[in-house]
């Protein structure tokens, strides 16, 4: 039987452990995102969207916005204007104006 050097066995074991964790968390994230998409689709179905945007597309846009905000350092400052712009474009009824401050 041919055995790998000890250093390669350790690296291989770590990779297998990380792969298992990645699969576990990948499944959890995939399930969470799918559940969130269903929830948002239902909300947009009830609230209404412009004729050119299906409720499921509106949900996908919201999820894409969050993913994008997670990748920038100034996300807290961008969150409110991004959300306002997103909702103004996706909802069929106007948004109530909120005080800025």
C-alpha positions as CSV (number, residue, x, y, z in Angstrom):
1,X,0.0,0.0,0.0
2,X,1.3,3.4,-1.0
3,X,1.0,6.0,1.8
4,X,1.2,9.8,1.5
5,X,3.8,11.7,3.5
6,X,2.4,12.8,6.9
7,X,2.3,16.5,5.9
8,X,0.1,15.6,2.9
9,X,-2.1,13.4,5.0
10,X,-2.7,16.3,7.4
11,X,-3.5,18.7,4.6
12,X,-5.8,16.1,3.0
13,X,-7.6,15.6,6.4
14,X,-8.1,19.3,6.8
15,X,-9.4,19.7,3.3
16,X,-11.9,16.9,4.0
17,X,-13.0,18.5,7.2
18,X,-13.4,21.9,5.5
19,X,-15.3,20.3,2.6
20,X,-17.7,18.7,5.1
21,X,-18.2,22.1,6.8
22,X,-18.6,23.9,3.5
23,X,-21.2,21.4,2.5
24,X,-23.1,21.7,5.8
25,X,-23.1,25.5,5.8
26,X,-23.7,25.6,2.1
27,X,-26.8,23.5,2.5
28,X,-27.9,25.7,5.5
29,X,-27.3,28.9,3.4
30,X,-29.0,27.5,0.4
31,X,-32.1,26.5,2.4
32,X,-32.2,29.9,4.1
33,X,-31.9,31.7,0.9
34,X,-34.6,29.6,-0.7
35,X,-36.9,30.2,2.2
36,X,-36.2,33.9,2.2
37,X,-36.9,34.0,-1.6
38,X,-40.3,32.3,-1.1
39,X,-41.2,34.7,1.7
40,X,-40.2,37.8,-0.4
41,X,-42.0,36.4,-3.4
42,X,-45.2,36.0,-1.3
43,X,-44.8,39.6,0.1
44,X,-44.3,41.0,-3.4
45,X,-47.2,39.0,-4.7
46,X,-49.4,40.6,-2.0
47,X,-48.0,44.1,-2.2
48,X,-47.8,44.2,-6.0
49,X,-44.9,45.0,-8.4
50,X,-44.7,46.9,-11.6
51,X,-46.0,45.0,-14.6
52,X,-42.5,44.5,-15.9
53,X,-41.3,42.8,-12.8
54,X,-42.6,39.4,-11.5
55,X,-42.8,38.9,-7.7
56,X,-40.0,36.2,-7.9
57,X,-37.8,38.6,-9.8
58,X,-38.4,41.3,-7.2
59,X,-37.3,38.8,-4.5
60,X,-34.2,37.9,-6.5
61,X,-33.3,41.6,-6.8
62,X,-33.7,42.1,-3.0
63,X,-31.4,39.1,-2.4
64,X,-28.9,40.4,-4.9
65,X,-28.9,43.8,-3.2
66,X,-28.1,42.2,0.2
67,X,-25.3,40.1,-1.3
68,X,-23.8,43.2,-2.9
69,X,-24.0,45.2,0.3
70,X,-22.2,42.4,2.1
71,X,-19.2,42.9,-0.1
72,X,-18.6,46.6,0.5
73,X,-17.1,48.3,3.5
74,X,-19.6,51.2,3.7
75,X,-22.7,49.0,3.6
76,X,-24.3,50.7,6.7
77,X,-24.3,54.1,4.9
78,X,-25.6,52.6,1.7
79,X,-28.3,50.4,3.2
80,X,-31.1,53.1,3.5
81,X,-30.6,54.8,0.2
82,X,-30.3,51.4,-1.6
83,X,-33.4,50.1,0.1
84,X,-35.4,53.2,-0.7
85,X,-34.3,53.1,-4.4
86,X,-35.1,49.4,-4.6
87,X,-38.5,49.6,-3.0
88,X,-39.5,52.7,-5.0
89,X,-38.7,50.8,-8.2
90,X,-40.4,47.5,-7.2
91,X,-43.6,48.5,-5.4
92,X,-46.6,49.6,-7.3
93,X,-47.9,52.0,-4.6
94,X,-45.7,54.9,-3.4
95,X,-43.6,54.6,-0.3
96,X,-44.5,56.8,2.7
97,X,-41.8,59.4,3.2
98,X,-39.7,58.7,6.3
99,X,-37.9,61.4,8.2
100,X,-34.2,61.6,7.5
101,X,-31.8,62.1,10.2
